[in-house]
Amino acid sequence: MSNDSKPGTGGKRNGSSSTDASTQRAKTALAKKVRKSAGDASARVVKQARQVVQQLPEKVSKMTPKQKAAAVGAAAAAATAVGIAAAARRRRKQAPQSVFLVQPGKGDGWRVVKQGSKRAHGTFELKSAALDAARELARKQAPSELVIFNQDGAEIDRHSYEA
């Protein structure tokens, strides 16, 4: 049996676990920045639409009937855009979030449980194996959260996974 680990890496293959964790943290940070930028852009569109609507009465009084008809169509389009943006914000806030727990099992070992479920997704001899399985579940069912407990049952870490 060959040993692919490098000396000084604690038995990790080429340091890939730390690289994977760094990559995941970078992806999570980037996703947060993208969501914030999208939210900021949405807020700007809503603000601009409100300003246009507030200016309409003054402008409409100076319009010809043909211009009024075109303005009504534009206002309807703007209202639709505002409604779509608001609905998207509500959906993001209300998105159900799965919570996965990595906790000590009965006796020796570790178990991965979805919060609210009585049955474990899996039981593992090693905590690292349980963590790998839980991370994969959390990624697949994003938005989700992974909560990690120590052997005494105390929470020691928490990770969020975004869709």
Summary of the structure (lengths in Angstrom):
residues: 163
radius of gyration: 25.6
end to end distance: 39.5
largest distance: 86.3
contacts: 395
relative contact order: 0.09
helix: 55%
strand: 18%
